[in-house]
Amino acid sequence: MTDLLKPGETLDVLETFGFAVTRSPLTTVPKAEAHREMGTIRAGFGLGEPYVPLLYRDRGAPSVTEVTRKGDSDHPVFHTCAAQGWHTDGLLEDIGTIKTTLLYCVSPARRGGRTSLLNTGRVFGELRTEDPEAAGVLLRGTILGRRSTLPGVEREAVGPVFAGLGDGNYATRYGEGQVEHWYPGDAAERAALDRALRYFRTRRADPDVRVDLLLRPGECLIFRNDVLAHAREDFTDDPRHPRLLLRSLHTNAPELTP
């Protein structure tokens, strides 16, 4: 946990772990103040203006999304109390496009709603050592399609699960949920893909590659969406104070600005 007003400390944590959590100096944070503090974080780390994903550009979506239960929403998961499986933000974007996600807690759920982060790069590195054939399948450019589940929206983006960043690290679009569709070329590739996914399912429960976070009011999770996958557990709302998080997506990686 770092102070919202000390971005240098936060950046050190981000560069080490791929994520950090800042804390507001206020004990109670109204929604308008939460938006202002998110602006401070964006400015402090050179994130620029929030990015609106391709899937939502023709739907009048705001640049900062309210993650909360909405009875009139047509999204099958996002605006419900249901769990969200492992995924990266940016369903239709090319791998590595959305580098940073901000998730600011205005009001937590009565029960549940933890956010989980998975160090997919580390797991992939282990897989490359233990089963190079299985790891190689995840690098193929047409192995994974991510398909919209919004009613009436039939769009899909096909690409690899991992792609090299040129510095020994890998960008990811790993996920296993409702949107993933796999395209192995033959029986041998199907077998290799099954081994790869089985390996990830086994490893992703291990606390040495996973962290579970329950954000409190005034806390903002900053994480590298291009290198970490994330998930959410289901939750139960307090009807008087429903769970509300604010989310913004960014194509820049965090860095200190002058």
C-alpha positions in Angstrom: 0.0 0.0 0.0 1.4 3.4 -1.0 0.4 7.0 -0.4 -1.6 8.6 -3.3 0.7 11.6 -3.0 4.0 9.7 -3.3 4.1 8.4 -6.9 7.8 7.6 -6.7 7.2 4.9 -4.0 4.2 3.6 -6.0 6.3 3.3 -9.2 8.9 1.2 -7.4 6.2 -1.2 -6.3 4.7 -1.3 -9.8 8.0 -2.0 -11.5 8.7 -4.8 -9.0 5.4 -6.6 -8.9 3.4 -5.2 -11.9 0.8 -3.7 -9.6 0.4 -1.3 -6.7 -2.4 0.0 -4.5 -2.6 3.6 -3.5 -4.6 5.0 -0.6 -6.4 8.3 -0.5 -5.6 10.8 2.2 -9.3 11.1 2.9 -11.3 8.7 5.1 -14.5 9.1 3.0 -14.3 9.6 -0.7 -17.3 10.8 -2.7 -17.5 9.7 -6.3 -16.6 13.1 -7.6 -13.4 13.1 -5.4 -12.6 9.6 -6.6 -12.7 10.8 -10.2 -10.4 13.7 -9.2 -7.9 11.4 -7.5 -7.9 9.1 -10.5 -7.0 12.2 -12.6 -4.1 12.8 -10.2 -2.9 9.3 -10.6 -3.1 9.4 -14.4 -1.2 12.7 -14.5 1.4 11.5 -12.0 2.3 8.4 -14.0 1.9 9.9 -17.5 -1.0 7.6 -18.4 -2.8 10.1 -20.6 -6.5 10.2 -21.2 -8.5 7.0 -20.6 -8.8 4.7 -23.6 -12.3 3.5 -24.7 -12.1 -0.1 -25.9 -13.2 -0.9 -29.5 -16.1 -3.0 -28.3 -17.8 0.0 -26.6 -17.0 2.9 -28.9 -20.3 2.9 -30.7 -22.3 2.4 -27.5 -21.7 5.8 -25.9 -19.6 4.3 -23.2 -17.9 6.8 -20.8 -14.1 6.9 -20.6 -14.2 6.0 -16.9 -16.5 3.0 -16.3 -18.6 2.5 -13.2 -18.2 -1.2 -12.2 -21.4 -1.7 -10.2 -24.5 -3.8 -10.3 -27.0 -2.4 -12.9 -30.3 -4.1 -13.4 -30.8 -2.6 -16.8 -27.4 -3.5 -18.2 -27.1 -5.9 -21.2 -23.6 -7.0 -20.2 -23.7 -10.6 -19.1 -21.2 -10.2 -16.3 -19.7 -6.7 -16.0 -22.7 -5.1 -14.3 -23.8 -8.1 -12.2 -22.7 -9.6 -8.9 -21.4 -12.7 -10.7 -17.7 -13.8 -10.7 -15.5 -12.9 -13.6 -13.1 -15.5 -14.9 -9.5 -14.8 -15.7 -9.0 -12.2 -18.5 -7.2 -9.1 -19.6 -9.0 -5.9 -20.5 -9.6 -5.0 -24.1 -11.5 -7.8 -25.7 -11.0 -6.8 -29.3 -7.7 -5.0 -29.0 -4.4 -6.3 -30.3 -2.2 -8.0 -27.6 -0.4 -5.4 -25.4 -2.5 -2.4 -26.5 -4.0 -1.7 -23.1 -1.0 -1.5 -20.8 -2.5 -0.1 -17.6 -5.7 -0.5 -15.7 -6.9 1.7 -12.8 -9.5 0.3 -10.5 -10.7 2.8 -7.8 -12.9 1.6 -4.9 -15.6 4.1 -4.0 -17.7 1.6 -2.0 -17.0 -2.1 -1.4 -19.5 -5.0 -1.5 -21.0 -6.2 1.8 -19.4 -9.6 1.1 -16.9 -10.8 -1.5 -15.8 -8.9 -4.7 -12.1 -9.6 -4.3 -9.9 -8.9 -7.3 -7.3 -11.5 -8.2 -4.1 -10.9 -10.2 -2.1 -13.6 -11.9 1.6 -13.3 -12.9 1.0 -15.0 -16.3 4.5 -14.1 -17.6 6.1 -16.2 -14.8 3.7 -19.1 -15.4 4.4 -18.9 -19.1 8.2 -18.9 -18.5 7.9 -22.0 -16.3 5.8 -23.7 -19.1 8.5 -22.8 -21.7 11.0 -24.7 -19.6 8.8 -27.7 -18.7 7.0 -28.2 -22.0 8.3 -26.0 -24.9 5.8 -27.5 -27.4 2.8 -26.5 -25.2 4.2 -23.0 -24.7 4.8 -22.7 -28.4 1.2 -23.2 -29.2 0.3 -20.1 -27.0 2.6 -18.0 -29.2 0.8 -18.9 -32.5 -0.9 -15.9 -34.0 -4.3 -17.5 -34.6 -4.7 -19.8 -31.6 -7.1 -17.7 -29.5 -10.2 -15.8 -30.5 -12.0 -13.6 -28.0 -15.6 -13.1 -28.9 -18.2 -10.6 -27.7 -21.0 -11.9 -25.5 -23.0 -8.7 -25.8 -26.5 -9.3 -27.2 -26.5 -8.5 -30.9 -22.8 -7.8 -31.1 -20.9 -10.4 -33.2 -17.3 -9.5 -33.1 -14.2 -11.5 -32.5 -10.4 -10.8 -32.3 -8.0 -13.6 -33.1 -4.4 -13.6 -32.0 -1.8 -15.2 -29.8 -2.0 -15.7 -26.0 1.5 -14.4 -25.5 3.8 -12.3 -27.6 7.4 -11.3 -26.9 8.1 -7.7 -25.9 11.7 -7.8 -27.0 13.2 -7.5 -23.5 12.7 -11.1 -22.4 9.2 -10.4 -21.1 5.9 -11.3 -22.7 2.6 -9.4 -23.3 -0.5 -11.5 -22.6 -4.2 -11.8 -23.5 -4.6 -15.0 -21.4 -8.1 -15.8 -20.2 -10.5 -18.7 -19.6 -14.1 -17.6 -19.3 -17.1 -17.0 -21.5 -15.4 -15.2 -24.4 -12.4 -17.4 -25.3 -12.6 -19.7 -28.4 -9.5 -21.8 -29.3 -8.3 -22.7 -32.8 -5.8 -25.5 -32.7 -4.6 -26.6 -36.2 -4.6 -30.4 -35.7 -4.8 -33.2 -33.1 -1.2 -32.7 -32.0 -1.7 -29.0 -31.4 -4.9 -29.7 -29.6 -3.1 -32.0 -27.2 -0.3 -29.4 -26.7 -2.9 -26.7 -26.1 -4.7 -28.9 -23.5 -1.5 -29.4 -21.7 -0.8 -25.7 -21.6 -4.2 -24.8 -20.3 -4.0 -27.5 -17.7 -0.7 -26.2 -16.5 -2.2 -22.7 -16.1 -5.2 -24.0 -14.2 -2.9 -25.8 -11.8 -0.5 -22.9 -11.2 -3.0 -20.1 -11.0 -4.2 -21.1 -7.5 -0.6 -20.9 -6.1 0.0 -17.8 -4.0 3.5 -17.4 -5.4 2.0 -16.3 -8.8 -1.3 -15.0 -7.6 -2.6 -12.3 -5.2 -6.2 -11.6 -4.0 -7.1 -8.1 -3.1 -10.1 -6.6 -1.4 -10.1 -2.9 -2.1 -11.4 -0.6 0.6 -12.9 2.9 0.0 -10.3 5.3 -1.3 -7.9 2.6 -2.5 -6.9 2.4 -6.2 -5.4 -0.6 -7.8 -2.9 0.2 -10.6 -1.8 -2.8 -12.6 -0.1 -3.8 -15.9 -2.9 -5.2 -17.9 -0.5 -6.3 -20.6 1.5 -8.6 -18.4 -1.0 -9.7 -15.6 -4.4 -11.4 -16.0 -7.1 -10.6 -13.5 -10.4 -12.0 -12.2 -13.1 -11.2 -9.7 -15.0 -13.2 -7.2 -18.8 -12.9 -6.9 -20.2 -10.6 -4.3 -23.2 -9.6 -2.3 -24.3 -6.0 -2.1 -25.5 -3.8 0.7 -28.6 -2.3 -0.9 -28.0 1.0 0.9 -24.4 1.2 -0.2 -23.9 -0.9 -3.4 -20.4 -1.9 -4.5 -19.0 0.8 -6.8 -15.6 0.8 -8.5 -14.3 3.2 -11.1 -12.2 1.8 -14.0 -10.1 3.5 -16.6 -7.9 1.9 -19.2 -4.6 3.3 -20.7 -2.3 2.6 -23.6 0.7 4.0 -21.7 2.7 2.1 -19.1 3.3 4.0 -15.8 6.3 6.3 -15.6 7.0 9.3 -13.5 6.3 12.6 -15.2 8.4 15.8 -14.6 
